[in-house]
Amino acid sequence: GYRWLDYRTIPEDKERQHIRRTCDIIEGITGKPPVGWYTGRVSHNTRRLLQEEAKLLYDSDAYNDDLHYWLDKEKPYLIIPYTLVNNDARYLLPNGPANGEAFYQLLKDAFDALCLEGERQPKMMSVGLHARISGHPARSMALARFLDYVQERDDVWICRREEIARHWINTHIADK
């Protein structure tokens, strides 16, 4: 999104303006338009406005699942859910991880459980990271340790959401 705003109280035309402005800024900085979206504080108009204003592969304004899924079978729209569980924002919560070791253990336990479940059906583990949180030296070591741990397995794909979206779109057509 454009700014850290709660769009439930913002008029539709202003939200539309913010979506356009955000897309323009991203394209101006990176040379290409955004392929995905996360607002975090959506209105009842957000998803429709995104479909009208942005050419996205997916959006992540959902917390309701662990795996990606299609929304609207008539006009397929990919949702790659976001997580607040495997998320470094937990450091900021009163009962969140007190240090990097606790966050590492949280991620490792989630990963191990998903690997066991993944023996029967596909699994995806999303990890929410913020430079201002995990970028601190003590916290960055926990993330580095976790990535080292994950890379010990050769049946795991570490990728960005764009890569997940492109893979899903290319290999799994929405059921109609």
Secondary structure, 3 states (H helix, E strand, C coil): CCCCCCHHHCCHHHHHHHHHHHHHHHHHHHCCCCCCCCCCCCCCCHHHHHHHHCCCCEECCCCCCCCCEEECCCCCEEECCCCCCCEHHHHHCCCCCCCHHHHHHHHHHHHHHHHHHHCCCCCCCCCECCHHHHCCHHHHHHHHHHHHHHCCCCCCCCCCHHHHHHHHHHHCCCCC
